[in-house]
Amino acid sequence: MLYYLHYLSEQWSVLRVFQYITVRAFAGAGTAFLISLLVGPWLIRRLGKLCSGDATRYRDDAPALDNLHGENKKRTPTMGGILIIAAVSAACLLWAVPGNPLVWLVLGTMWAFGAIGFADDYIKVVRRRPGGLSARGKLLLQVFWVALVFGIILFLPMTREYARHLMVPFIKTPVLSDVGVLLAFVFALLVIIGASNAVNLTDGLDGLAIGCTGSVALAYLVLAYVAGHIQFAGYLQVPYIVGAGELAVFCGCLLGGALGFLWFNCHPAQVFMGDTGSLALGGAIGVTAVLLKHELALLVIGGVFVLEAASVIMQVGWFKWRRRRIFACAPLHHHFELKKTNPWSETQVTIRFWIISIICALCGILMLKIR
């Protein structure tokens, strides 16, 4: 919305800055951060009256976590993802170009996946039904939305050319220029739903998932800016996508929203994001990766999320096959808390995983140059 102020730059030259993506990206980050700080205390009080604790956070298969984390977490309100979604949405609508369809696709995915997560959280913590939405129900809703998004991607002029390309890091040209509509859809489905559920699995310690989200958002801010800049995209040999630069504004708002929520979610957490936040964040990141054709780069940039999801798959698969466990507990962050020798404290796990996430994000940005 504020983008259009640059048309008044002839009367007041300083307004020219509103046309620059970099200015609006970091202004969006600051706006989302401030909205989080201002709205956060009020929302946390409201959520505290509505619900407290996550019925799925404490599980029968890992009773040691109850003893380790104590009773305080059970009294901490959840569904704080509402704060993230509200702050990011308000900032993005304020600073991004309103007519950009790519921004609306990412925002729409954040809202849709957030709604699915909210329904799940509401059933679990307000209705006190620990099962929440069925896994099949959540998956079907996610698949439906991804199908809708992919159909729009095939329709939009700026994305239809690349929709069926398979891009691989370190390689300048598409490995496959046309994988077919069906395979392209399945690939996008795996990326978006995989990212969503990976963030959900990572959300198990105070500040862990939201801190890692911030580093991923910063990396994709850079990738989006490059993809939307015709000179940079040509120099670095990445697909130039008209309007993709506005996704940098979204990523800036996501970074600011993540830092704002971290203010309240750091240890000891005043609020949890719940599935409302984790599904929304992962879905938005996944769609951003698909739109920019940097899907496989997400394996590196979101390295912590990948490790967390892989640890659950390995644990479940190995236990079904050999009736043994690979890790003391899955996801991976709980393994380091419960390992027999030199266990890490919750704060140690969180900060060390943040460090790994920042390194992964930097490596993902570096892959732009190594081609």
C-alpha positions in Angstrom: 0.0 0.0 0.0 2.7 2.5 0.9 4.5 1.6 -2.3 2.3 4.0 -4.2 3.6 7.0 -2.2 6.6 7.0 -4.5 4.4 8.5 -7.2 4.4 11.7 -5.1 8.2 11.9 -5.2 8.1 14.9 -7.5 6.5 16.9 -4.7 8.6 15.3 -2.0 11.7 13.5 -3.2 12.2 11.5 0.0 9.1 9.4 -1.0 11.1 7.9 -3.8 12.5 5.3 -1.3 9.1 3.5 -1.2 9.7 2.1 -4.6 12.8 0.2 -3.5 12.3 -3.5 -2.5 15.1 -3.4 0.0 13.6 -0.5 1.9 10.2 -2.0 2.0 11.5 -5.4 3.0 13.3 -4.2 6.1 10.6 -1.6 6.9 8.1 -4.5 6.8 10.4 -6.5 9.1 10.4 -3.6 11.6 6.6 -3.1 11.3 5.9 -6.8 11.9 8.2 -6.8 14.9 6.5 -3.7 16.4 3.0 -5.1 15.8 4.1 -8.3 17.6 5.4 -6.4 20.6 2.4 -4.2 20.9 -0.3 -6.8 20.3 1.5 -9.7 22.0 0.8 -9.0 25.7 -3.0 -8.5 25.0 -3.3 -11.6 22.9 -1.3 -13.7 25.4 -3.8 -12.7 28.1 -6.7 -13.6 25.9 -5.2 -17.0 25.0 -4.4 -17.6 28.6 -8.2 -17.3 29.4 -9.1 -19.5 26.5 -6.5 -22.3 26.6 -3.3 -23.4 28.2 -0.9 -26.1 27.3 -0.8 -28.3 24.3 -2.4 -31.7 24.7 0.0 -33.3 22.3 3.2 -31.8 23.8 3.4 -34.4 26.6 3.2 -38.0 25.3 2.8 -41.4 26.8 5.9 -42.6 24.9 8.2 -40.1 26.5 7.2 -39.5 30.1 10.7 -38.2 30.9 9.8 -35.0 29.1 7.2 -34.2 31.7 9.8 -34.5 34.4 12.4 -32.6 32.4 10.2 -29.6 31.5 8.1 -29.5 34.6 4.5 -28.2 35.0 5.0 -24.7 33.7 4.7 -25.6 30.1 1.3 -27.2 30.7 0.0 -23.8 31.9 1.5 -21.8 28.9 -1.2 -20.7 26.4 -0.9 -22.0 22.9 -2.3 -20.9 19.5 0.2 -18.0 19.5 0.6 -18.5 15.8 -2.3 -16.1 15.5 0.1 -13.3 16.5 2.6 -14.3 13.9 0.0 -14.5 11.1 -1.6 -11.2 12.1 1.7 -9.3 12.3 3.2 -10.7 9.1 -0.1 -10.1 7.2 -0.6 -6.5 8.4 3.0 -5.6 7.6 3.0 -7.3 4.2 -0.3 -5.7 3.2 1.2 -2.3 4.2 4.6 -2.6 2.5 4.2 -5.0 -0.5 2.7 -4.1 -3.9 -1.0 -4.9 -3.4 -1.6 -6.3 -6.9 1.3 -8.8 -6.9 -0.3 -12.3 -7.2 2.8 -14.1 -5.8 2.4 -12.2 -2.5 -1.2 -13.2 -2.4 -0.4 -16.9 -3.0 2.1 -16.9 -0.1 -0.3 -15.0 2.2 -3.2 -17.2 1.2 -1.2 -20.3 2.0 -0.2 -18.9 5.4 -3.8 -18.2 6.2 -5.1 -21.5 4.9 -2.6 -23.7 6.7 -2.9 -21.5 9.7 -6.7 -22.1 9.7 -6.1 -25.9 9.5 -3.7 -25.6 12.5 -6.1 -23.4 14.4 -8.9 -25.9 14.0 -6.5 -28.7 15.2 -5.4 -26.6 18.2 -8.9 -25.5 19.1 -10.2 -29.1 19.2 -7.2 -30.2 21.3 -6.8 -27.4 23.9 -10.3 -25.8 24.1 -12.5 -28.8 23.4 -10.0 -31.0 25.3 -9.9 -33.7 22.7 -6.2 -34.7 22.4 -6.7 -36.3 19.0 -7.6 -33.0 17.3 -8.2 -33.1 13.6 -7.5 -36.5 12.1 -4.2 -36.9 10.3 -6.1 -37.8 7.1 -8.4 -34.8 7.4 -5.4 -32.4 7.8 -3.6 -34.0 4.9 -6.6 -33.8 2.6 -7.1 -30.1 3.4 -3.5 -29.4 2.7 -3.5 -31.3 -0.6 -6.6 -29.4 -1.7 -5.0 -26.1 -1.0 -1.7 -27.0 -2.7 -3.7 -28.2 -5.8 -5.4 -24.8 -5.9 -2.1 -23.0 -5.6 -0.4 -25.1 -8.2 -3.3 -24.5 -10.6 -2.8 -20.8 -10.2 1.0 -21.1 -10.7 0.3 -22.9 -14.0 -2.1 -20.0 -15.0 0.0 -17.0 -14.0 2.2 -15.6 -16.9 5.2 -15.0 -14.6 5.3 -18.5 -13.3 3.9 -20.8 -16.0 7.2 -20.9 -17.9 9.1 -22.3 -14.9 6.3 -24.3 -13.2 7.4 -27.6 -14.8 11.2 -27.0 -14.6 13.3 -29.0 -12.3 16.1 -26.8 -10.9 19.0 -28.2 -9.0 21.5 -26.2 -6.9 24.9 -25.7 -8.5 23.5 -26.2 -12.0 22.7 -23.1 -14.1 20.1 -24.6 -16.4 17.1 -26.8 -15.6 18.0 -30.4 -15.2 14.6 -31.2 -16.8 12.8 -28.5 -18.7 9.4 -30.3 -18.6 8.7 -32.9 -16.0 5.0 -32.9 -16.8 2.1 -31.4 -14.9 1.5 -34.4 -12.6 5.1 -34.8 -11.5 5.5 -31.0 -11.1 2.4 -31.0 -8.8 3.6 -34.0 -6.8 7.0 -32.3 -6.3 5.3 -29.1 -5.2 3.1 -31.0 -2.9 6.0 -32.8 -1.2 7.9 -29.5 -0.8 5.0 -27.5 0.7 3.4 -30.2 2.9 6.9 -31.5 3.9 8.0 -28.0 4.9 4.8 -27.4 6.9 5.0 -30.6 8.8 8.8 -30.3 9.4 8.3 -26.9 11.1 5.5 -28.5 13.1 7.8 -31.3 14.3 10.5 -28.8 15.2 8.2 -26.8 17.4 8.9 -28.6 20.6 11.2 -26.3 22.7 10.9 -22.7 23.6 12.0 -20.5 20.7 13.4 -23.4 18.6 11.0 -23.4 15.6 10.5 -19.6 15.4 14.2 -18.9 15.7 15.0 -21.3 12.8 12.2 -19.8 10.8 13.8 -16.4 11.1 17.1 -17.6 9.5 15.2 -19.4 6.7 13.2 -16.2 6.0 16.4 -14.1 5.8 17.9 -16.6 3.3 14.8 -16.6 1.1 14.7 -12.8 1.3 18.0 -12.7 -0.5 16.9 -15.4 -3.0 13.7 -13.6 -3.8 15.5 -10.3 -4.3 17.9 -12.0 -6.8 15.1 -13.8 -8.6 13.1 -10.6 -9.1 16.1 -8.5 -10.3 16.8 -9.1 -14.0 20.5 -8.1 -13.8 21.3 -10.2 -10.7 19.3 -13.1 -11.9 21.1 -13.1 -15.3 24.5 -12.7 -13.6 23.9 -15.6 -11.2 22.1 -17.8 -13.7 18.9 -18.2 -11.8 15.4 -18.0 -13.2 14.2 -14.4 -13.5 10.6 -14.3 -12.3 8.7 -11.1 -12.8 7.4 -9.8 -9.5 9.4 -12.2 -7.4 11.1 -9.3 -5.7 7.9 -8.6 -3.7 8.4 -12.0 -2.1 11.5 -10.4 -0.5 9.1 -8.0 1.2 7.0 -10.9 2.5 10.2 -12.7 3.7 11.2 -9.4 5.5 7.8 -9.3 7.2 8.2 -12.9 8.1 11.6 -12.3 9.6 10.2 -9.4 11.7 7.2 -11.4 12.8 9.5 -14.2 13.8 11.7 -12.0 15.9 8.6 -10.4 17.5 7.1 -13.7 18.4 10.5 -14.9 19.7 10.3 -12.0 22.2 7.5 -13.9 24.0 8.4 -17.4 23.0 12.0 -17.5 24.3 12.7 -19.6 27.4 10.7 -19.5 29.6 8.0 -19.2 26.9 5.0 -17.0 27.6 3.1 -18.5 24.7 3.4 -21.4 22.2 2.7 -21.0 18.5 0.9 -24.3 18.3 -0.1 -25.9 15.0 -1.7 -22.6 14.1 1.8 -21.1 13.7 3.9 -24.0 12.7 1.7 -25.2 9.8 1.3 -21.6 8.6 5.0 -20.8 8.7 6.0 -24.1 7.0 3.4 -23.8 4.3 4.4 -20.2 3.5 8.1 -21.1 3.3 7.3 -24.1 1.1 5.2 -22.0 -1.4 8.0 -19.3 -1.5 10.5 -22.0 -2.4 8.2 -23.3 -5.1 7.5 -19.9 -6.6 11.2 -19.0 -6.7 12.2 -22.4 -8.1 14.6 -23.0 -5.2 12.8 -26.0 -3.8 15.8 -28.3 -3.4 17.8 -25.4 -1.8 15.3 -25.7 1.0 16.9 -28.9 2.0 20.0 -26.9 2.9 18.5 -23.6 4.0 16.0 -25.4 6.2 18.6 -27.9 7.4 17.3 -28.0 11.0 13.8 -28.7 9.8 15.0 -31.5 7.6 17.0 -33.1 10.3 14.0 -32.9 12.7 11.7 -34.5 10.2 14.2 -37.1 9.2 14.8 -38.1 12.8 11.1 -38.9 13.2 11.0 -40.9 10.0 14.1 -42.9 10.9 12.9 -43.5 14.5 9.5 -44.8 13.4 10.8 -46.8 10.5 13.6 -48.4 12.5 11.4 -49.2 15.4 8.8 -50.9 13.1 11.5 -52.9 11.4 13.9 -53.8 14.3 11.8 -53.0 17.3 14.6 -50.7 18.5 15.1 -47.0 18.8 17.9 -45.0 17.1 17.4 -41.9 19.2 16.6 -41.5 22.9 13.5 -39.7 21.7 12.3 -38.1 18.5 12.2 -35.4 17.1 15.9 -34.8 17.3 15.9 -31.9 19.8 14.4 -34.2 22.5 17.2 -36.8 21.8 19.8 -34.3 23.0 17.8 -33.5 26.1 17.4 -37.1 27.0 20.7 -38.8 25.9 22.4 -40.6 28.7 25.8 -39.0 28.4 26.2 -35.2 28.6 22.5 -34.3 28.0 21.9 -30.7 26.9 19.6 -28.3 28.6 16.7 -26.9 26.7 18.4 -23.6 26.2 21.6 -25.3 24.9 19.6 -27.3 22.4 17.7 -24.3 21.2 20.7 -22.0 20.8 22.9 -24.7 19.2 20.1 -25.5 16.7 19.8 -21.7 15.9 23.5 -21.7 15.1 23.2 -24.6 12.8 20.2 -23.0 11.1 22.1 -19.8 10.5 25.0 -21.7 9.0 22.6 -23.6 6.8 20.9 -20.3 5.7 24.3 -18.9 4.8 25.3 -22.0 2.8 22.0 -21.7 0.9 22.8 -18.1 0.0 26.3 -19.1 -1.0 24.8 -21.7 -3.5 23.7 -18.7 -5.6 27.3 -18.0 -6.5 28.5 -21.6 -6.9 27.1 -22.6 -10.3 
